[in-house]
Amino acid sequence: MRPLRPILSRLALASAFALGLPAAVHAQSLSELYQAARAYDATYLAARAQAESAEYQIAQTRALNRPVAALNASAVGSEYRPLSYERGTYNTASASVDASMPLFNRSNSVAIEQAERSLASSQAALEAAEQDLIVRIAQAYFDVLAAQDALGTTRASKTAITEQLASAKRNFEVGTATITDTREAQARFDLATAEEIAAENLLRTRRVALDTLVGRIGTDPKPLATPVVLPAPQPADPEQWVSTAEGSHPSIRRAQVAYDIARLETERARAGHLPTLDLVATAERQRVGGSSVAINTSSGYTNTYSMGVQFKLPLYTGNATQNRVRETLLLEESSRNDLEAARRNVALNARTALFAVQSGIAQVKAYEAAESSSKLSLDATQLGYRVGVRVNLDVLDAQRALFETQRDLARARYDVLVNTLKLRQAAGQLAVTDVESVNSLLAR
């Protein structure tokens, strides 16, 4: 049989042409596709718009403690007939400017504090959305590479089986092998054809998913540079990751803000018992005109100015205030438990993510050792087949074991990289710099 490496190289090139893939010179890096997704992904853009709108919400709430003014105008006409021989009309037109400004209103002040706290929650939500986008683009990116590798190994296996099938037929024709070898090779060839079709379809669907995420057609991710060196997670202690996550994870920050807002809502409800004091002012100009059979027409203007303070103290609200306080106390307890649940979930996810990375690195090392062993096993089996101590089925099994090991090794490497990003996400530390770190492992 011919060496495997030339076969794999030719098959990778043939696969690219067969599937209409872009040439390698046009391949995109993870960083490039991430930037494209950042400008296209609807989920991320919605989160960014939501975060930006929070600033305007705060501006609206701050207006509660600022002066307000309104222009009022009215015109009234009336007719009177006090006696049978007397008739008259009066017209009144007035315009006024009314202004007021809160001097003391605890409810409004608390509402402003709540709005300012909500800005931190919106920023944390945006940070979480950006981290989620990084993980999604990395997952889609390496899913395409894994599908490419699976198709390449499937086609290489099919080519090797084709050659083994031809060898079995030649040996049968010259009488050095039985028909069993030929039928076994034919069965493996048919199975490899079915697997190739499935691998082609998987690659197409993976490419469509990546194209949809970045808003491009015909994306072509760059492969990992060889030799592949996977960085180990640092620190290796899961409790250090948990400690980091509890201090900076977006979900904990959002839960903390929700708890703070719930406590302020209780204070706002209690403010229903407190008085309010407002500064009020009015400037009015009024015109009165009229006519009468018995009375001469008369008209005139009147200007009125007033300024003062308005004091209000709730005396009885039908127990609405008391019941509102009881409700907010229970909602405050609910938010406190939500915060505790967020902390526990983050701690669990951080530990799980670290274990996944550590297990993945160990699995990669095991697959690398298995790949070397499978190559040696295949060489020995081929030699035994040539000297007559091994049958055709043994060679086919050895070939299949090697190709499956190579496919699984590539998938395990991609999983380690994606899980490393998920670990950073679980700790609330995932950022664009982590994308660049993974990007540095790709071929130039």
Salt bridges, closest charged atoms under 4 A:
GLU32 OE2 - ARG216 NH1 3.15
ASP41 OD2 - ARG136 NH2 2.76
GLU79 OE2 - ARG81 NH2 3.57
GLU113 OE2 - ARG106 NH1 3.63
GLU116 OE2 - ARG62 NH2 3.31
GLU127 OE1 - ARG253 NH1 2.98
GLU130 OE2 - ARG38 NE 3.08
ASP132 OD2 - ARG136 NE 2.81
ASP143 OD2 - ARG206 NH1 3.98
ASP143 OD1 - ARG411 NH1 3.26
GLU163 OE2 - ARG2 NH2 2.03
GLU195 OE2 - ARG400 NH2 2.53
GLU196 OE2 - ARG155 NE 2.94
GLU196 OE1 - LYS158 NZ 2.81
GLU200 OE2 - ARG155 NH2 2.41
ASP220 OD1 - ARG207 NH2 3.64
GLU239 OE2 - ARG351 NE 3.03
ASP260 OD2 - ARG117 NH1 3.48
ASP260 OD1 - ARG263 NH2 2.75
GLU265 OE2 - ARG324 NH2 2.56
GLU267 OE2 - ARG106 NH2 2.17
GLU327 OE1 - ARG324 NH1 2.88
GLU333 OE2 - ARG336 NH2 2.85
GLU340 OE2 - ARG344 NE 3.15
GLU368 OE2 - ARG413 NH2 3.08
GLU371 OE2 - LYS375 NZ 3.88
ASP397 OD1 - ARG188 NH2 2.47
GLU404 OE2 - ARG400 NE 3.06
ASP408 OD1 - ARG407 NE 3.23
ASP415 OD1 - ARG411 NH2 3.19
ASP434 OD1 - ARG424 NE 3.16
